[in-house]
Amino acid sequence: MHDQGEHFTDGSILLPPDLVQRWERQIATPYPSLPEAEKQSDREQVLRYLPLVIDAIVIAARQHESGS
């Protein structure tokens, strides 16, 4: 998403209005109602980030068990 916008020196990013409108529509649409291509895109994103989430959960569980 960040690659789609114009980056400024203050760290902000200006996103194109058409993309914001598309993403807002997707957010407001129940998953079963999304077109198959958008569902597949969601699945690909989950597969991309799921290992990071699992690692974070494992680390948190270990810290909790050790009392840290």
JOZIKA-V11244 format. One record per residue. RES is the residue in one small letter. SS is DSSP state (hx for helix, st for strand, lp for the rest). PSI is psi in whole degrees, -180 to 180 (NA if undefined). Layout:
BEGIN
((RES & SS & PSI) (RES & SS & PSI))
END
This chain:
BEGIN
((m & lp & -44) (h & hx & -30) (d & hx & -16) (q & hx & -11) (g & lp & 174) (e & st & 124) (h & st & 140) (f & lp & 160) (t & lp & -22) (d & lp & 2) (g & lp & -6) (s & lp & 162) (i & st & 132) (l & st & 118) (l & lp & 143) (p & lp & 136) (p & hx & -37) (d & hx & -36) (l & hx & -41) (v & hx & -44) (q & hx & -41) (r & hx & -46) (w & hx & -38) (e & hx & -40) (r & hx & -43) (q & hx & -41) (i & hx & -39) (a & hx & -9) (t & lp & 126) (p & lp & 142) (y & hx & -46) (p & hx & -22) (s & hx & -7) (l & lp & 150) (p & lp & 153) (e & hx & -38) (a & hx & -37) (e & hx & -36) (k & hx & -43) (q & hx & -39) (s & hx & -42) (d & hx & -44) (r & hx & -42) (e & hx & -39) (q & hx & -41) (v & hx & -46) (l & hx & -31) (r & hx & -40) (y & hx & -15) (l & hx & -43) (p & hx & -36) (l & hx & -40) (v & hx & -44) (i & hx & -46) (d & hx & -43) (a & hx & -39) (i & hx & -44) (v & hx & -45) (i & hx & -45) (a & hx & -40) (a & hx & -42) (r & hx & -41) (q & hx & -39) (h & hx & -42) (e & hx & -35) (s & hx & -6) (g & lp & 13) (s & lp & NA))
END
